[in-house]
Amino acid sequence: MRALVLLLSCLLIIPAWSQESFIRWSFGGYGGIHNNFHRTDFPIPAPVDTTLAPAEGRFDQGGNRLGWHAGLLGEYAFTPRLHAMLRLGYHTAGGTIETTGKRLMPGDSTVPLQLQSSLGYLELAPAIAFYDIAGIPAFWGLGGIAVSVPMLQRYTLTEQQTQGDIRYATDADLPATTRIALRLGIGYTFSLSPQWSLAPSIEFAFPLNQVATATKWQSWRIPQLRFSLQLKFNLAETAPPPPVPLTLQMQVGYYDAVGNYAPLEKIRVEEIAYAELYPILPYLFFEPNSAEIPPQYLQFRKAGMSAAQAGDTLQDAVRQNYAILQLIGRRLQEFPKASLKIVGTTDGKEPLAIAQQRAEAVKVYLVSTFGIAPERILVEARRLPEKPSAINDPDGQAENRRVEFYPSIPEILEPVFVEKERQRIAFPSLIEFRPIVSGLDSSALIAYTMRIEQAGKTFRNIRRRGLPSIIRTIRWHITPDELAADNLPVEYQYTLRDTHHREAAVQDLIPVEFLSRQQKVENRLPDRRIQKFSLVLFDFDKADLTPANQRILDRYVLPAIRFNSTVKIYGYTDRIGEADYNKRLAQQRAETVKQYLASRARAKHYEAIGVGEDLLLYDNDIPIGRQLSRTVQIIVETPINK
């Protein structure tokens, strides 16, 4: 009971901050009729006069009876849609139930019996009401409870003889108890004047306990269907402020070579010889306190697909790394003498057993899915990785919850290299959409959709719902061959809707200029080959070349550089750390790679550019995205002589 009083007190306190929104107090009365559905299954009570023989049988048929209810009410509107209601009143719940009983007496074996109950309750009923159902502001639904304390609790039991005479009658108190019921209902509010309103409603009260707890009255419940009429006086009403217009604009831009954001005028699509190296991280990341392989790592399973085929179909670095189990499994099949060590780690706070379980889970998957012999895979556990990310930063802790792969031969984690003589490459390949919204209520829920398409082909279809804080920039990485071989524009549409039923939308076109290989030949335009290589095996907060990075440079990058090539080296970082420091670190990484390449291959021009975190190449909300952003990208552009 104390908890109920505390709950009601909380509902009736007026928060000071709510004065800025919508407040309305209403008081009044209510009344109506209801039907009592008596549901019974208890033995026939014995008569009070113990000299009379009781009848044997059960009141198991139930019965219905109309009743009435009336009382006072109060209502408080937190928002135009969310209201708190409180009723204090009286209602009746009596009824008549009949049955036939058996008495072991000669000549009178079956007798009719009737039980009439007179029940009245004082009721306290808090509820929450939701207005604006189905887009109708005055239409509301409610949910709540009703606590009913018995005030009248009498019953009369009569037995009639076959001639209609009453053989005996019992008039006694019924051991009724406090009843609790769940209330659900709907209503509609009619405004009679600025101060008065009338609200008819219908609701159903489902009892959560019995009428009486005594054993002989077991299973007696009384659901009610209520029809009510409320008359309310609006004591005070603060008119809501005039709505602020909801406006929406969209900035569409790209990042230049040094990470500056600039407006986008058009997308240039060129058909060129293109090659890209997709790096493979030697890690698989886990959720906190979990040893279950996350589902995103299991979505690329395809029976019979080789590692090369998998790489050829996933031209996106994040997707490539989510397919790491597929890649490692197929390569272990291709190199049957290779072995693999899997080391499970934690964020430093999780138990060491979690690290062991993570490594075991990955081993079980590789063995069961790809048929790898168990003795080829060694499992170990560490509390922290040998080279951990920032252990006091939430991003770093998420990166340390992982398994690390240590193959016996480098081919198992070899980067995926995709090369084609004719691919449609977009310039720029990364486009950023920045919504600019004004007029939003900071506490209102919003929903937005973003669709990007070209000639009916949808590239992105994003749907989000939540507080305005979820409105963020949307990045579109255009993969090779994604756009059509035509000058058809790209169309985007962004739609925003809030809980006040306000909607704003922006729709526009981005021109596309397509240049094919054939057009270059016909117009005697220069042609070129572009090759892009990414190195992501830099240790956290380090700019030194690792042996794995040197292997990539020697095997893939140096053979691609010609005397007439232009080599641009861009250094990037993730978001961890200060922006200025990250830019210096990115420049150091780019310079390190430039010095290594320039000392081994002559080219027309070398350039090292430190971008840092000014341009985050991948989603830094996920560990894979941060690891891939910790990179140096090498772009080798070489003219093709016809």
Sequence and secondary structure as in RCSB ss.txt:
>XXXX:A:sequence
MRALVLLLSCLLIIPAWSQESFIRWSFGGYGGIHNNFHRTDFPIPAPVDTTLAPAEGRFDQGGNRLGWHAGLLGE
YAFTPRLHAMLRLGYHTAGGTIETTGKRLMPGDSTVPLQLQSSLGYLELAPAIAFYDIAGIPAFWGLGGIAVSVP
MLQRYTLTEQQTQGDIRYATDADLPATTRIALRLGIGYTFSLSPQWSLAPSIEFAFPLNQVATATKWQSWRIPQL
RFSLQLKFNLAETAPPPPVPLTLQMQVGYYDAVGNYAPLEKIRVEEIAYAELYPILPYLFFEPNSAEIPPQYLQF
RKAGMSAAQAGDTLQDAVRQNYAILQLIGRRLQEFPKASLKIVGTTDGKEPLAIAQQRAEAVKVYLVSTFGIAPE
RILVEARRLPEKPSAINDPDGQAENRRVEFYPSIPEILEPVFVEKERQRIAFPSLIEFRPIVSGLDSSALIAYTM
RIEQAGKTFRNIRRRGLPSIIRTIRWHITPDELAADNLPVEYQYTLRDTHHREAAVQDLIPVEFLSRQQKVENRL
PDRRIQKFSLVLFDFDKADLTPANQRILDRYVLPAIRFNSTVKIYGYTDRIGEADYNKRLAQQRAETVKQYLASR
ARAKHYEAIGVGEDLLLYDNDIPIGRQLSRTVQIIVETPINK
>XXXX:A:secstr
 HHHHHHHHHHH   GGGGGS EEEEEEEEEEEEEEEEB  EE    SSTTS   B EE S EEEEEEEEEEEEE
EESSSSEEEEEEEEEEE  EEEEEEEE  STT  EEEEEEEEEEEEEEEEEEEEEEEETTEEEEEEEEEEEEEEE
EEEEEEEEEE TTS EEEEEEEE  B  EEEEEEEEEE EESSSSEEEEEEEEEEEESS SB SGGGTT B  EE
EEEEEEEEEEEEE        EEEEEEEEE TTS EEE   EEEEEEEEEEEE   SEEE  TT  S  GGGSTT
  TT  HHHHHHH  SHHHHHHTHHHHHHHHHHHSTT  EEEEE   SSS HHHHHHHHHHHHHHHHHHH   GG
GEEEEE SS SS   TTSHHHHHHHSEEEEEESSGGGG  EEEEEEEEEEEESSEEEEEEEEES  TTS EEEEE
EEEETTEEEEEEEEEESGGG   EEEE  TT S SS   EEEEEEEEETTS EEEEEEEE EEEE HHHHHHTT 
 EEEEEEEEE    TT     HHHHHHIIIIIHHH  TT EEEEEEE  SSS HHHHHHHHHHHHHHHHHHHHTT
   SEEEEEEEETTS  S TTSHHHHHHHS EEEEEEEEE  
